[in-house]
Amino acid sequence: MERRRIIFFGHVQGVGFRATARSVASAHQVTGWVRNEADASVAMEVQGRPADVEACLADLRSRMGRFIQGERALTIPAVPDEAAFLVRR
């Protein structure tokens, strides 16, 4: 089990990024959340088997790559018993 926290930079707010992230995550066996940040970035935590996490992120980059100018990622401790992928406010 792996959990990654990713901060996406660019024109990532106001373009359907969070909804797309939720839709993409639903197509993969991952859990976590996504939310807008005050600095106009989008934060996302995604958890699952490493291959599922990477596939989810690859799909998200494929769909939203034109809005992403950069990203920063960290591997963080897994959250036990997390059951869904949510959009946070």
HTML snippet that shows the backbone in 3Dmol.js (N, CA, C, O; Angstrom):
<script src="https://3Dmol.org/build/3Dmol-min.js"></script>
<div id="view" style="width:600px;height:400px;position:relative"></div>
<script>
const pdb = `
ATOM      1  N   MET A   1       0.854  -1.180   0.000  1.00  0.00           N
ATOM      2  CA  MET A   1       0.000   0.000   0.000  1.00  0.00           C
ATOM      3  C   MET A   1       0.898   1.240   0.000  1.00  0.00           C
ATOM      4  O   MET A   1       1.857   1.336   0.765  1.00  0.00           O
ATOM      5  N   GLU A   2       0.563   2.168  -0.863  1.00  0.00           N
ATOM      6  CA  GLU A   2       1.330   3.404  -0.989  1.00  0.00           C
ATOM      7  C   GLU A   2       0.372   4.594  -0.945  1.00  0.00           C
ATOM      8  O   GLU A   2      -0.754   4.510  -1.434  1.00  0.00           O
ATOM      9  N   ARG A   3       0.822   5.695  -0.361  1.00  0.00           N
ATOM     10  CA  ARG A   3       0.043   6.933  -0.370  1.00  0.00           C
ATOM     11  C   ARG A   3       0.970   8.055  -0.813  1.00  0.00           C
ATOM     12  O   ARG A   3       2.084   8.203  -0.312  1.00  0.00           O
ATOM     13  N   ARG A   4       0.484   8.833  -1.756  1.00  0.00           N
ATOM     14  CA  ARG A   4       1.256   9.987  -2.238  1.00  0.00           C
ATOM     15  C   ARG A   4       0.452  11.261  -2.069  1.00  0.00           C
ATOM     16  O   ARG A   4      -0.757  11.292  -2.294  1.00  0.00           O
ATOM     17  N   ARG A   5       1.147  12.303  -1.672  1.00  0.00           N
ATOM     18  CA  ARG A   5       0.559  13.648  -1.622  1.00  0.00           C
ATOM     19  C   ARG A   5       1.192  14.428  -2.766  1.00  0.00           C
ATOM     20  O   ARG A   5       2.414  14.554  -2.847  1.00  0.00           O
ATOM     21  N   ILE A   6       0.350  14.945  -3.644  1.00  0.00           N
ATOM     22  CA  ILE A   6       0.819  15.680  -4.820  1.00  0.00           C
ATOM     23  C   ILE A   6       0.211  17.073  -4.791  1.00  0.00           C
ATOM     24  O   ILE A   6      -0.983  17.241  -4.543  1.00  0.00           O
ATOM     25  N   ILE A   7       1.046  18.064  -5.046  1.00  0.00           N
ATOM     26  CA  ILE A   7       0.580  19.432  -5.218  1.00  0.00           C
ATOM     27  C   ILE A   7       0.747  19.754  -6.700  1.00  0.00           C
ATOM     28  O   ILE A   7       1.853  19.682  -7.237  1.00  0.00           O
ATOM     29  N   PHE A   8      -0.356  20.108  -7.354  1.00  0.00           N
ATOM     30  CA  PHE A   8      -0.344  20.472  -8.765  1.00  0.00           C
ATOM     31  C   PHE A   8      -0.373  21.996  -8.885  1.00  0.00           C
ATOM     32  O   PHE A   8      -1.177  22.664  -8.236  1.00  0.00           O
ATOM     33  N   PHE A   9       0.509  22.532  -9.719  1.00  0.00           N
ATOM     34  CA  PHE A   9       0.599  23.966  -9.957  1.00  0.00           C
ATOM     35  C   PHE A   9       0.231  24.273 -11.403  1.00  0.00           C
ATOM     36  O   PHE A   9       0.327  23.409 -12.274  1.00  0.00           O
ATOM     37  N   GLY A  10      -0.180  25.482 -11.644  1.00  0.00           N
ATOM     38  CA  GLY A  10      -0.537  25.924 -12.988  1.00  0.00           C
ATOM     39  C   GLY A  10      -1.915  26.544 -12.954  1.00  0.00           C
ATOM     40  O   GLY A  10      -2.305  27.170 -11.969  1.00  0.00           O
ATOM     41  N   HIS A  11      -2.645  26.365 -14.033  1.00  0.00           N
ATOM     42  CA  HIS A  11      -4.031  26.845 -14.110  1.00  0.00           C
ATOM     43  C   HIS A  11      -4.930  25.656 -13.772  1.00  0.00           C
ATOM     44  O   HIS A  11      -5.639  25.131 -14.630  1.00  0.00           O
ATOM     45  N   VAL A  12      -4.885  25.238 -12.488  1.00  0.00           N
ATOM     46  CA  VAL A  12      -5.547  24.003 -12.082  1.00  0.00           C
ATOM     47  C   VAL A  12      -6.828  24.225 -11.283  1.00  0.00           C
ATOM     48  O   VAL A  12      -7.491  23.260 -10.903  1.00  0.00           O
ATOM     49  N   GLN A  13      -7.177  25.459 -11.029  1.00  0.00           N
ATOM     50  CA  GLN A  13      -8.456  25.739 -10.373  1.00  0.00           C
ATOM     51  C   GLN A  13      -9.404  26.367 -11.384  1.00  0.00           C
ATOM     52  O   GLN A  13      -8.988  27.134 -12.251  1.00  0.00           O
ATOM     53  N   GLY A  14     -10.676  26.031 -11.260  1.00  0.00           N
ATOM     54  CA  GLY A  14     -11.681  26.584 -12.161  1.00  0.00           C
ATOM     55  C   GLY A  14     -11.747  25.912 -13.512  1.00  0.00           C
ATOM     56  O   GLY A  14     -12.340  26.450 -14.448  1.00  0.00           O
ATOM     57  N   VAL A  15     -11.141  24.733 -13.627  1.00  0.00           N
ATOM     58  CA  VAL A  15     -11.118  24.024 -14.909  1.00  0.00           C
ATOM     59  C   VAL A  15     -11.656  22.597 -14.792  1.00  0.00           C
ATOM     60  O   VAL A  15     -11.494  21.793 -15.711  1.00  0.00           O
ATOM     61  N   GLY A  16     -12.297  22.282 -13.658  1.00  0.00           N
ATOM     62  CA  GLY A  16     -12.828  20.935 -13.460  1.00  0.00           C
ATOM     63  C   GLY A  16     -11.806  19.932 -12.981  1.00  0.00           C
ATOM     64  O   GLY A  16     -12.012  18.726 -13.112  1.00  0.00           O
ATOM     65  N   PHE A  17     -10.701  20.413 -12.425  1.00  0.00           N
ATOM     66  CA  PHE A  17      -9.619  19.516 -12.012  1.00  0.00           C
ATOM     67  C   PHE A  17     -10.069  18.547 -10.926  1.00  0.00           C
ATOM     68  O   PHE A  17      -9.809  17.348 -11.022  1.00  0.00           O
ATOM     69  N   ARG A  18     -10.742  19.053  -9.895  1.00  0.00           N
ATOM     70  CA  ARG A  18     -11.152  18.181  -8.785  1.00  0.00           C
ATOM     71  C   ARG A  18     -12.173  17.147  -9.243  1.00  0.00           C
ATOM     72  O   ARG A  18     -12.077  15.976  -8.877  1.00  0.00           O
ATOM     73  N   ALA A  19     -13.138  17.565 -10.030  1.00  0.00           N
ATOM     74  CA  ALA A  19     -14.146  16.623 -10.532  1.00  0.00           C
ATOM     75  C   ALA A  19     -13.499  15.568 -11.423  1.00  0.00           C
ATOM     76  O   ALA A  19     -13.855  14.391 -11.363  1.00  0.00           O
ATOM     77  N   THR A  20     -12.562  15.991 -12.236  1.00  0.00           N
ATOM     78  CA  THR A  20     -11.854  15.041 -13.093  1.00  0.00           C
ATOM     79  C   THR A  20     -11.031  14.078 -12.256  1.00  0.00           C
ATOM     80  O   THR A  20     -10.993  12.881 -12.543  1.00  0.00           O
ATOM     81  N   ALA A  21     -10.373  14.587 -11.224  1.00  0.00           N
ATOM     82  CA  ALA A  21      -9.588  13.717 -10.336  1.00  0.00           C
ATOM     83  C   ALA A  21     -10.479  12.667  -9.687  1.00  0.00           C
ATOM     84  O   ALA A  21     -10.101  11.499  -9.599  1.00  0.00           O
ATOM     85  N   ARG A  22     -11.660  13.075  -9.232  1.00  0.00           N
ATOM     86  CA  ARG A  22     -12.592  12.124  -8.616  1.00  0.00           C
ATOM     87  C   ARG A  22     -13.043  11.082  -9.636  1.00  0.00           C
ATOM     88  O   ARG A  22     -13.106   9.894  -9.320  1.00  0.00           O
ATOM     89  N   SER A  23     -13.354  11.512 -10.838  1.00  0.00           N
ATOM     90  CA  SER A  23     -13.785  10.593 -11.890  1.00  0.00           C
ATOM     91  C   SER A  23     -12.676   9.602 -12.247  1.00  0.00           C
ATOM     92  O   SER A  23     -12.918   8.402 -12.375  1.00  0.00           O
ATOM     93  N   VAL A  24     -11.465  10.120 -12.404  1.00  0.00           N
ATOM     94  CA  VAL A  24     -10.323   9.256 -12.722  1.00  0.00           C
ATOM     95  C   VAL A  24     -10.092   8.255 -11.594  1.00  0.00           C
ATOM     96  O   VAL A  24      -9.891   7.068 -11.847  1.00  0.00           O
ATOM     97  N   ALA A  25     -10.122   8.731 -10.354  1.00  0.00           N
ATOM     98  CA  ALA A  25      -9.889   7.846  -9.211  1.00  0.00           C
ATOM     99  C   ALA A  25     -10.925   6.731  -9.149  1.00  0.00           C
ATOM    100  O   ALA A  25     -10.607   5.608  -8.758  1.00  0.00           O
ATOM    101  N   SER A  26     -12.162   7.035  -9.533  1.00  0.00           N
ATOM    102  CA  SER A  26     -13.218   6.018  -9.482  1.00  0.00           C
ATOM    103  C   SER A  26     -12.967   4.884 -10.471  1.00  0.00           C
ATOM    104  O   SER A  26     -13.518   3.793 -10.320  1.00  0.00           O
ATOM    105  N   ALA A  27     -12.144   5.135 -11.474  1.00  0.00           N
ATOM    106  CA  ALA A  27     -11.818   4.107 -12.467  1.00  0.00           C
ATOM    107  C   ALA A  27     -10.635   3.240 -12.020  1.00  0.00           C
ATOM    108  O   ALA A  27     -10.266   2.287 -12.706  1.00  0.00           O
ATOM    109  N   HIS A  28     -10.048   3.575 -10.876  1.00  0.00           N
ATOM    110  CA  HIS A  28      -8.891   2.838 -10.348  1.00  0.00           C
ATOM    111  C   HIS A  28      -9.194   2.427  -8.913  1.00  0.00           C
ATOM    112  O   HIS A  28     -10.066   3.004  -8.265  1.00  0.00           O
ATOM    113  N   GLN A  29      -8.482   1.445  -8.431  1.00  0.00           N
ATOM    114  CA  GLN A  29      -8.692   0.997  -7.053  1.00  0.00           C
ATOM    115  C   GLN A  29      -7.817   1.830  -6.121  1.00  0.00           C
ATOM    116  O   GLN A  29      -6.815   1.356  -5.587  1.00  0.00           O
ATOM    117  N   VAL A  30      -8.227   3.089  -5.941  1.00  0.00           N
ATOM    118  CA  VAL A  30      -7.498   4.011  -5.069  1.00  0.00           C
ATOM    119  C   VAL A  30      -8.489   4.741  -4.174  1.00  0.00           C
ATOM    120  O   VAL A  30      -9.684   4.805  -4.461  1.00  0.00           O
ATOM    121  N   THR A  31      -7.967   5.285  -3.094  1.00  0.00           N
ATOM    122  CA  THR A  31      -8.732   6.130  -2.184  1.00  0.00           C
ATOM    123  C   THR A  31      -7.945   7.419  -1.995  1.00  0.00           C
ATOM    124  O   THR A  31      -6.818   7.550  -2.473  1.00  0.00           O
ATOM    125  N   GLY A  32      -8.551   8.365  -1.293  1.00  0.00           N
ATOM    126  CA  GLY A  32      -7.857   9.610  -0.994  1.00  0.00           C
ATOM    127  C   GLY A  32      -8.769  10.799  -1.110  1.00  0.00           C
ATOM    128  O   GLY A  32      -9.971  10.704  -0.859  1.00  0.00           O
ATOM    129  N   TRP A  33      -8.193  11.925  -1.494  1.00  0.00           N
ATOM    130  CA  TRP A  33      -8.960  13.164  -1.610  1.00  0.00           C
ATOM    131  C   TRP A  33      -8.221  14.156  -2.503  1.00  0.00           C
ATOM    132  O   TRP A  33      -7.041  13.994  -2.813  1.00  0.00           O
ATOM    133  N   VAL A  34      -8.968  15.197  -2.909  1.00  0.00           N
ATOM    134  CA  VAL A  34      -8.421  16.290  -3.704  1.00  0.00           C
ATOM    135  C   VAL A  34      -9.091  17.577  -3.227  1.00  0.00           C
ATOM    136  O   VAL A  34     -10.275  17.570  -2.892  1.00  0.00           O
ATOM    137  N   ARG A  35      -8.334  18.694  -3.195  1.00  0.00           N
ATOM    138  CA  ARG A  35      -8.925  19.975  -2.783  1.00  0.00           C
ATOM    139  C   ARG A  35      -8.132  21.134  -3.367  1.00  0.00           C
ATOM    140  O   ARG A  35      -6.940  21.021  -3.650  1.00  0.00           O
ATOM    141  N   ASN A  36      -8.831  22.255  -3.540  1.00  0.00           N
ATOM    142  CA  ASN A  36      -8.188  23.503  -3.930  1.00  0.00           C
ATOM    143  C   ASN A  36      -7.459  24.084  -2.726  1.00  0.00           C
ATOM    144  O   ASN A  36      -7.912  23.953  -1.589  1.00  0.00           O
ATOM    145  N   GLU A  37      -6.329  24.724  -2.986  1.00  0.00           N
ATOM    146  CA  GLU A  37      -5.559  25.385  -1.944  1.00  0.00           C
ATOM    147  C   GLU A  37      -5.630  26.900  -2.145  1.00  0.00           C
ATOM    148  O   GLU A  37      -5.916  27.369  -3.246  1.00  0.00           O
ATOM    149  N   ALA A  38      -5.373  27.650  -1.096  1.00  0.00           N
ATOM    150  CA  ALA A  38      -5.463  29.110  -1.137  1.00  0.00           C
ATOM    151  C   ALA A  38      -4.468  29.741  -2.113  1.00  0.00           C
ATOM    152  O   ALA A  38      -4.702  30.846  -2.603  1.00  0.00           O
ATOM    153  N   ASP A  39      -3.367  29.054  -2.398  1.00  0.00           N
ATOM    154  CA  ASP A  39      -2.349  29.601  -3.301  1.00  0.00           C
ATOM    155  C   ASP A  39      -2.610  29.278  -4.771  1.00  0.00           C
ATOM    156  O   ASP A  39      -1.721  29.448  -5.605  1.00  0.00           O
ATOM    157  N   ALA A  40      -3.815  28.817  -5.097  1.00  0.00           N
ATOM    158  CA  ALA A  40      -4.263  28.478  -6.454  1.00  0.00           C
ATOM    159  C   ALA A  40      -3.731  27.133  -6.954  1.00  0.00           C
ATOM    160  O   ALA A  40      -3.918  26.792  -8.122  1.00  0.00           O
ATOM    161  N   SER A  41      -3.079  26.376  -6.092  1.00  0.00           N
ATOM    162  CA  SER A  41      -2.675  25.019  -6.441  1.00  0.00           C
ATOM    163  C   SER A  41      -3.812  24.062  -6.075  1.00  0.00           C
ATOM    164  O   SER A  41      -4.813  24.465  -5.483  1.00  0.00           O
ATOM    165  N   VAL A  42      -3.640  22.793  -6.435  1.00  0.00           N
ATOM    166  CA  VAL A  42      -4.562  21.743  -6.035  1.00  0.00           C
ATOM    167  C   VAL A  42      -3.745  20.664  -5.331  1.00  0.00           C
ATOM    168  O   VAL A  42      -2.737  20.192  -5.857  1.00  0.00           O
ATOM    169  N   ALA A  43      -4.190  20.279  -4.136  1.00  0.00           N
ATOM    170  CA  ALA A  43      -3.548  19.210  -3.377  1.00  0.00           C
ATOM    171  C   ALA A  43      -4.354  17.930  -3.548  1.00  0.00           C
ATOM    172  O   ALA A  43      -5.583  17.947  -3.617  1.00  0.00           O
ATOM    173  N   MET A  44      -3.629  16.830  -3.615  1.00  0.00           N
ATOM    174  CA  MET A  44      -4.279  15.534  -3.788  1.00  0.00           C
ATOM    175  C   MET A  44      -3.496  14.497  -3.001  1.00  0.00           C
ATOM    176  O   MET A  44      -2.266  14.484  -3.030  1.00  0.00           O
ATOM    177  N   GLU A  45      -4.211  13.631  -2.299  1.00  0.00           N
ATOM    178  CA  GLU A  45      -3.601  12.447  -1.699  1.00  0.00           C
ATOM    179  C   GLU A  45      -4.282  11.247  -2.315  1.00  0.00           C
ATOM    180  O   GLU A  45      -5.509  11.171  -2.372  1.00  0.00           O
ATOM    181  N   VAL A  46      -3.477  10.315  -2.773  1.00  0.00           N
ATOM    182  CA  VAL A  46      -4.011   9.124  -3.433  1.00  0.00           C
ATOM    183  C   VAL A  46      -3.311   7.901  -2.850  1.00  0.00           C
ATOM    184  O   VAL A  46      -2.096   7.901  -2.654  1.00  0.00           O
ATOM    185  N   GLN A  47      -4.096   6.861  -2.575  1.00  0.00           N
ATOM    186  CA  GLN A  47      -3.593   5.679  -1.879  1.00  0.00           C
ATOM    187  C   GLN A  47      -4.084   4.418  -2.559  1.00  0.00           C
ATOM    188  O   GLN A  47      -5.233   4.332  -2.991  1.00  0.00           O
ATOM    189  N   GLY A  48      -3.197   3.442  -2.646  1.00  0.00           N
ATOM    190  CA  GLY A  48      -3.540   2.139  -3.205  1.00  0.00           C
ATOM    191  C   GLY A  48      -2.276   1.366  -3.487  1.00  0.00           C
ATOM    192  O   GLY A  48      -1.196   1.738  -3.030  1.00  0.00           O
ATOM    193  N   ARG A  49      -2.403   0.304  -4.231  1.00  0.00           N
ATOM    194  CA  ARG A  49      -1.208  -0.420  -4.662  1.00  0.00           C
ATOM    195  C   ARG A  49      -0.394   0.519  -5.549  1.00  0.00           C
ATOM    196  O   ARG A  49      -0.975   1.318  -6.283  1.00  0.00           O
ATOM    197  N   PRO A  50       0.922   0.444  -5.499  1.00  0.00           N
ATOM    198  CA  PRO A  50       1.745   1.376  -6.285  1.00  0.00           C
ATOM    199  C   PRO A  50       1.352   1.452  -7.764  1.00  0.00           C
ATOM    200  O   PRO A  50       1.328   2.543  -8.333  1.00  0.00           O
ATOM    201  N   ALA A  51       1.051   0.338  -8.381  1.00  0.00           N
ATOM    202  CA  ALA A  51       0.667   0.351  -9.801  1.00  0.00           C
ATOM    203  C   ALA A  51      -0.653   1.089 -10.009  1.00  0.00           C
ATOM    204  O   ALA A  51      -0.822   1.784 -11.010  1.00  0.00           O
ATOM    205  N   ASP A  52      -1.588   0.944  -9.072  1.00  0.00           N
ATOM    206  CA  ASP A  52      -2.877   1.630  -9.186  1.00  0.00           C
ATOM    207  C   ASP A  52      -2.716   3.137  -8.977  1.00  0.00           C
ATOM    208  O   ASP A  52      -3.333   3.938  -9.679  1.00  0.00           O
ATOM    209  N   VAL A  53      -1.883   3.514  -8.008  1.00  0.00           N
ATOM    210  CA  VAL A  53      -1.610   4.935  -7.770  1.00  0.00           C
ATOM    211  C   VAL A  53      -0.999   5.556  -9.017  1.00  0.00           C
ATOM    212  O   VAL A  53      -1.428   6.622  -9.460  1.00  0.00           O
ATOM    213  N   GLU A  54      -0.004   4.894  -9.579  1.00  0.00           N
ATOM    214  CA  GLU A  54       0.669   5.437 -10.765  1.00  0.00           C
ATOM    215  C   GLU A  54      -0.266   5.507 -11.959  1.00  0.00           C
ATOM    216  O   GLU A  54      -0.234   6.481 -12.711  1.00  0.00           O
ATOM    217  N   ALA A  55      -1.103   4.486 -12.148  1.00  0.00           N
ATOM    218  CA  ALA A  55      -2.057   4.502 -13.261  1.00  0.00           C
ATOM    219  C   ALA A  55      -3.067   5.633 -13.100  1.00  0.00           C
ATOM    220  O   ALA A  55      -3.411   6.304 -14.073  1.00  0.00           O
ATOM    221  N   CYS A  56      -3.542   5.844 -11.879  1.00  0.00           N
ATOM    222  CA  CYS A  56      -4.480   6.934 -11.618  1.00  0.00           C
ATOM    223  C   CYS A  56      -3.843   8.277 -11.948  1.00  0.00           C
ATOM    224  O   CYS A  56      -4.450   9.108 -12.623  1.00  0.00           O
ATOM    225  N   LEU A  57      -2.626   8.486 -11.473  1.00  0.00           N
ATOM    226  CA  LEU A  57      -1.941   9.759 -11.735  1.00  0.00           C
ATOM    227  C   LEU A  57      -1.631   9.940 -13.218  1.00  0.00           C
ATOM    228  O   LEU A  57      -1.730  11.049 -13.743  1.00  0.00           O
ATOM    229  N   ALA A  58      -1.258   8.866 -13.888  1.00  0.00           N
ATOM    230  CA  ALA A  58      -0.990   8.951 -15.324  1.00  0.00           C
ATOM    231  C   ALA A  58      -2.250   9.349 -16.086  1.00  0.00           C
ATOM    232  O   ALA A  58      -2.188  10.175 -16.996  1.00  0.00           O
ATOM    233  N   ASP A  59      -3.397   8.766 -15.720  1.00  0.00           N
ATOM    234  CA  ASP A  59      -4.654   9.125 -16.370  1.00  0.00           C
ATOM    235  C   ASP A  59      -5.020  10.580 -16.095  1.00  0.00           C
ATOM    236  O   ASP A  59      -5.465  11.292 -16.996  1.00  0.00           O
ATOM    237  N   LEU A  60      -4.835  11.020 -14.856  1.00  0.00           N
ATOM    238  CA  LEU A  60      -5.137  12.406 -14.519  1.00  0.00           C
ATOM    239  C   LEU A  60      -4.244  13.361 -15.313  1.00  0.00           C
ATOM    240  O   LEU A  60      -4.719  14.361 -15.850  1.00  0.00           O
ATOM    241  N   ARG A  61      -2.958  13.050 -15.384  1.00  0.00           N
ATOM    242  CA  ARG A  61      -2.039  13.900 -16.169  1.00  0.00           C
ATOM    243  C   ARG A  61      -2.432  13.901 -17.646  1.00  0.00           C
ATOM    244  O   ARG A  61      -2.334  14.932 -18.312  1.00  0.00           O
ATOM    245  N   SER A  62      -2.870  12.768 -18.153  1.00  0.00           N
ATOM    246  CA  SER A  62      -3.278  12.687 -19.554  1.00  0.00           C
ATOM    247  C   SER A  62      -4.475  13.590 -19.834  1.00  0.00           C
ATOM    248  O   SER A  62      -4.529  14.256 -20.868  1.00  0.00           O
ATOM    249  N   ARG A  63      -5.420  13.610 -18.922  1.00  0.00           N
ATOM    250  CA  ARG A  63      -6.637  14.407 -19.118  1.00  0.00           C
ATOM    251  C   ARG A  63      -6.458  15.888 -18.795  1.00  0.00           C
ATOM    252  O   ARG A  63      -7.060  16.744 -19.443  1.00  0.00           O
ATOM    253  N   MET A  64      -5.631  16.189 -17.794  1.00  0.00           N
ATOM    254  CA  MET A  64      -5.526  17.571 -17.309  1.00  0.00           C
ATOM    255  C   MET A  64      -4.147  18.187 -17.525  1.00  0.00           C
ATOM    256  O   MET A  64      -3.868  19.281 -17.034  1.00  0.00           O
ATOM    257  N   GLY A  65      -3.298  17.495 -18.248  1.00  0.00           N
ATOM    258  CA  GLY A  65      -1.919  17.942 -18.429  1.00  0.00           C
ATOM    259  C   GLY A  65      -1.768  19.336 -19.004  1.00  0.00           C
ATOM    260  O   GLY A  65      -0.798  20.030 -18.701  1.00  0.00           O
ATOM    261  N   ARG A  66      -2.712  19.753 -19.829  1.00  0.00           N
ATOM    262  CA  ARG A  66      -2.590  21.085 -20.434  1.00  0.00           C
ATOM    263  C   ARG A  66      -2.725  22.194 -19.394  1.00  0.00           C
ATOM    264  O   ARG A  66      -2.341  23.333 -19.661  1.00  0.00           O
ATOM    265  N   PHE A  67      -3.265  21.882 -18.209  1.00  0.00           N
ATOM    266  CA  PHE A  67      -3.420  22.875 -17.149  1.00  0.00           C
ATOM    267  C   PHE A  67      -2.304  22.803 -16.103  1.00  0.00           C
ATOM    268  O   PHE A  67      -2.114  23.742 -15.329  1.00  0.00           O
ATOM    269  N   ILE A  68      -1.572  21.695 -16.081  1.00  0.00           N
ATOM    270  CA  ILE A  68      -0.541  21.468 -15.064  1.00  0.00           C
ATOM    271  C   ILE A  68       0.788  22.021 -15.561  1.00  0.00           C
ATOM    272  O   ILE A  68       1.296  21.602 -16.601  1.00  0.00           O
ATOM    273  N   GLN A  69       1.342  22.961 -14.813  1.00  0.00           N
ATOM    274  CA  GLN A  69       2.657  23.496 -15.150  1.00  0.00           C
ATOM    275  C   GLN A  69       3.757  22.863 -14.314  1.00  0.00           C
ATOM    276  O   GLN A  69       4.930  22.933 -14.679  1.00  0.00           O
ATOM    277  N   GLY A  70       3.393  22.251 -13.206  1.00  0.00           N
ATOM    278  CA  GLY A  70       4.366  21.587 -12.351  1.00  0.00           C
ATOM    279  C   GLY A  70       3.661  20.837 -11.247  1.00  0.00           C
ATOM    280  O   GLY A  70       2.470  21.025 -10.998  1.00  0.00           O
ATOM    281  N   GLU A  71       4.419  19.986 -10.593  1.00  0.00           N
ATOM    282  CA  GLU A  71       3.881  19.254  -9.459  1.00  0.00           C
ATOM    283  C   GLU A  71       5.002  18.880  -8.506  1.00  0.00           C
ATOM    284  O   GLU A  71       6.168  18.764  -8.885  1.00  0.00           O
ATOM    285  N   ARG A  72       4.604  18.695  -7.257  1.00  0.00           N
ATOM    286  CA  ARG A  72       5.539  18.261  -6.220  1.00  0.00           C
ATOM    287  C   ARG A  72       4.875  17.088  -5.507  1.00  0.00           C
ATOM    288  O   ARG A  72       3.709  17.175  -5.120  1.00  0.00           O
ATOM    289  N   ALA A  73       5.608  15.995  -5.333  1.00  0.00           N
ATOM    290  CA  ALA A  73       5.020  14.789  -4.745  1.00  0.00           C
ATOM    291  C   ALA A  73       5.880  14.259  -3.605  1.00  0.00           C
ATOM    292  O   ALA A  73       7.108  14.340  -3.630  1.00  0.00           O
ATOM    293  N   LEU A  74       5.200  13.721  -2.614  1.00  0.00           N
ATOM    294  CA  LEU A  74       5.847  13.060  -1.484  1.00  0.00           C
ATOM    295  C   LEU A  74       5.140  11.742  -1.224  1.00  0.00           C
ATOM    296  O   LEU A  74       3.923  11.651  -1.385  1.00  0.00           O
ATOM    297  N   THR A  75       5.880  10.726  -0.826  1.00  0.00           N
ATOM    298  CA  THR A  75       5.271   9.504  -0.330  1.00  0.00           C
ATOM    299  C   THR A  75       5.062   9.703   1.162  1.00  0.00           C
ATOM    300  O   THR A  75       5.988  10.081   1.880  1.00  0.00           O
ATOM    301  N   ILE A  76       3.841   9.447   1.627  1.00  0.00           N
ATOM    302  CA  ILE A  76       3.486   9.674   3.022  1.00  0.00           C
ATOM    303  C   ILE A  76       2.866   8.397   3.594  1.00  0.00           C
ATOM    304  O   ILE A  76       2.543   7.479   2.840  1.00  0.00           O
ATOM    305  N   PRO A  77       2.699   8.330   4.913  1.00  0.00           N
ATOM    306  CA  PRO A  77       2.114   7.120   5.507  1.00  0.00           C
ATOM    307  C   PRO A  77       0.679   6.876   5.020  1.00  0.00           C
ATOM    308  O   PRO A  77      -0.096   7.809   4.813  1.00  0.00           O
ATOM    309  N   ALA A  78       0.362   5.611   4.849  1.00  0.00           N
ATOM    310  CA  ALA A  78      -0.991   5.219   4.426  1.00  0.00           C
ATOM    311  C   ALA A  78      -1.991   5.519   5.533  1.00  0.00           C
ATOM    312  O   ALA A  78      -1.645   5.538   6.714  1.00  0.00           O
ATOM    313  N   VAL A  79      -3.232   5.753   5.132  1.00  0.00           N
ATOM    314  CA  VAL A  79      -4.335   5.986   6.064  1.00  0.00           C
ATOM    315  C   VAL A  79      -5.138   4.692   6.158  1.00  0.00           C
ATOM    316  O   VAL A  79      -5.759   4.285   5.177  1.00  0.00           O
ATOM    317  N   PRO A  80      -5.137   4.040   7.320  1.00  0.00           N
ATOM    318  CA  PRO A  80      -5.868   2.776   7.437  1.00  0.00           C
ATOM    319  C   PRO A  80      -7.386   2.975   7.285  1.00  0.00           C
ATOM    320  O   PRO A  80      -7.935   3.996   7.699  1.00  0.00           O
ATOM    321  N   ASP A  81      -8.028   2.008   6.701  1.00  0.00           N
ATOM    322  CA  ASP A  81      -9.488   1.950   6.605  1.00  0.00           C
ATOM    323  C   ASP A  81     -10.117   3.073   5.788  1.00  0.00           C
ATOM    324  O   ASP A  81     -11.317   3.316   5.913  1.00  0.00           O
ATOM    325  N   GLU A  82      -9.355   3.751   4.969  1.00  0.00           N
ATOM    326  CA  GLU A  82      -9.950   4.759   4.081  1.00  0.00           C
ATOM    327  C   GLU A  82     -10.735   4.015   3.003  1.00  0.00           C
ATOM    328  O   GLU A  82     -10.251   3.030   2.447  1.00  0.00           O
ATOM    329  N   ALA A  83     -11.945   4.486   2.709  1.00  0.00           N
ATOM    330  CA  ALA A  83     -12.827   3.699   1.841  1.00  0.00           C
ATOM    331  C   ALA A  83     -13.207   4.371   0.533  1.00  0.00           C
ATOM    332  O   ALA A  83     -13.827   3.731  -0.316  1.00  0.00           O
ATOM    333  N   ALA A  84     -12.854   5.648   0.338  1.00  0.00           N
ATOM    334  CA  ALA A  84     -13.341   6.347  -0.850  1.00  0.00           C
ATOM    335  C   ALA A  84     -12.332   7.410  -1.282  1.00  0.00           C
ATOM    336  O   ALA A  84     -11.344   7.681  -0.600  1.00  0.00           O
ATOM    337  N   PHE A  85     -12.619   7.992  -2.427  1.00  0.00           N
ATOM    338  CA  PHE A  85     -11.855   9.157  -2.906  1.00  0.00           C
ATOM    339  C   PHE A  85     -12.824  10.322  -2.922  1.00  0.00           C
ATOM    340  O   PHE A  85     -13.862  10.250  -3.580  1.00  0.00           O
ATOM    341  N   LEU A  86     -12.507  11.394  -2.211  1.00  0.00           N
ATOM    342  CA  LEU A  86     -13.420  12.509  -2.002  1.00  0.00           C
ATOM    343  C   LEU A  86     -12.873  13.823  -2.527  1.00  0.00           C
ATOM    344  O   LEU A  86     -11.662  14.029  -2.597  1.00  0.00           O
ATOM    345  N   VAL A  87     -13.780  14.699  -2.890  1.00  0.00           N
ATOM    346  CA  VAL A  87     -13.429  16.091  -3.150  1.00  0.00           C
ATOM    347  C   VAL A  87     -13.632  16.835  -1.839  1.00  0.00           C
ATOM    348  O   VAL A  87     -14.731  16.846  -1.284  1.00  0.00           O
ATOM    349  N   ARG A  88     -12.572  17.452  -1.352  1.00  0.00           N
ATOM    350  CA  ARG A  88     -12.657  18.245  -0.116  1.00  0.00           C
ATOM    351  C   ARG A  88     -12.796  19.700  -0.469  1.00  0.00           C
ATOM    352  O   ARG A  88     -12.340  20.139  -1.524  1.00  0.00           O
ATOM    353  N   ARG A  89     -13.413  20.437   0.395  1.00  0.00           N
ATOM    354  CA  ARG A  89     -13.592  21.880   0.207  1.00  0.00           C
ATOM    355  C   ARG A  89     -12.709  22.664   1.125  1.00  0.00           C
ATOM    356  O   ARG A  89     -12.730  23.894   1.102  1.00  0.00           O
TER     357      ARG A  89
END
`;
const viewer = $3Dmol.createViewer("view");
viewer.addModel(pdb, "pdb");
viewer.setStyle({}, {cartoon: {color: "spectrum"}});
viewer.zoomTo();
viewer.render();
</script>
